[in-house]
Amino acid sequence: MNQVTFSCVIPCYNAGTGIVHTLDSLQTQSCPPEEVIVVDDGSRDDSPELATQHPLRPRVIRQPNQGAARARFNGAQAATQDVVVFTDAGDESDENRLEVFRDLFQRYPDAIAATARVYLPQEERPSKWYGDDGDSSALLQDPLKLMLGQSWPMAIAMNIAIRRPQACIAADVKPEFKAGNDYALQVRCASLGPIAISQETTLAYEMTAGGISQSTGLQRQNAFALLAAAEVVSEAEGVTEEHRQIFSQRFQSELGELLVNAIRHRDRHLTASLARLGGWRLLHPFTLRRMWWELAR
């Protein structure tokens, strides 16, 4: 069987020496990538220069500041290899990361993407395992069912590899997704086909102060995730009645609280988007109660 080849795409914005650590970890892979692309998202520091000077000699693509979503999309469009591996600047890959992905694609040839767990130093544990207990790997035949029922990404820290044609589709996330853009990419990916997963941890993820996760707030991220899921439910092929029911339950549970939070933070764009999405369903008794409880806090 032919070996898959990898293009690693790294969005980068004011990453400082973090981009060096990320490139260092890719340089020592047991299964080296054929191509590394750093997409500089209008950095105001020396990140692009540090990337250019690195011994790995990545391609450095520059764009005006548009956010990580556009950087990933432009990187996927520029990639030339079979599989696009997304990595965030500052994250460090275990030396077996790409080897794990390669083995998953060979074991599950129908998979359009592969992911693995990450280690969470703050909590001293690995991220959630989505397979059956006792299995070292698994193929999720219907990952969209899983993603529509939760507001967080399956692949923490974008620890995911996607076949290039599907990567270009999944990464076409709107620029306004400044928060929740990783979830938006992954729920779009989940609508395209099966995803292979490994029990192994292949990345260490440490949340940094000032990053997207901390600066935007969990509720704002969840609001964008809800919008992304709604977009997939309304537009993607292969969405079943079961998918719609799963999303409807989540939608009813989350909408009121997220809308009030957007109003409270005077986020006009997000408020308008959630209100349009809710429509007449904002008058549902459960949603009204959730809005009242959130306002009363």
Sequence and secondary structure as in RCSB ss.txt:
>XXXX:A:sequence
MNQVTFSCVIPCYNAGTGIVHTLDSLQTQSCPPEEVIVVDDGSRDDSPELATQHPLRPRVIRQPNQGAARARFNG
AQAATQDVVVFTDAGDESDENRLEVFRDLFQRYPDAIAATARVYLPQEERPSKWYGDDGDSSALLQDPLKLMLGQ
SWPMAIAMNIAIRRPQACIAADVKPEFKAGNDYALQVRCASLGPIAISQETTLAYEMTAGGISQSTGLQRQNAFA
LLAAAEVVSEAEGVTEEHRQIFSQRFQSELGELLVNAIRHRDRHLTASLARLGGWRLLHPFTLRRMWWELAR
>XXXX:A:secstr
     EEEEEEESS TTHHHHHHHHHHT SS  SEEEEEEES SSSHHHHHHHSTT  EEEEE S  HHHHHHHH
HHH  SSEEEE  TT EE TTHHHHHHHHHHH TT SEEEEEEEETTTTEE    S TT SEEEES HHHHHHT 
SS SSGGG EEEEHHHHHHHT   TT SSSHHHHHHHHHHTTS EEEEEEEEEE    TTSHHHHH HHHHHHHH
HHHHHHHHHH TT  HHHHHHHHHHHHHHHHHHHHHHHHTT HHHHHHHHHHHGGGGGSHHHHHHHHHHHH 
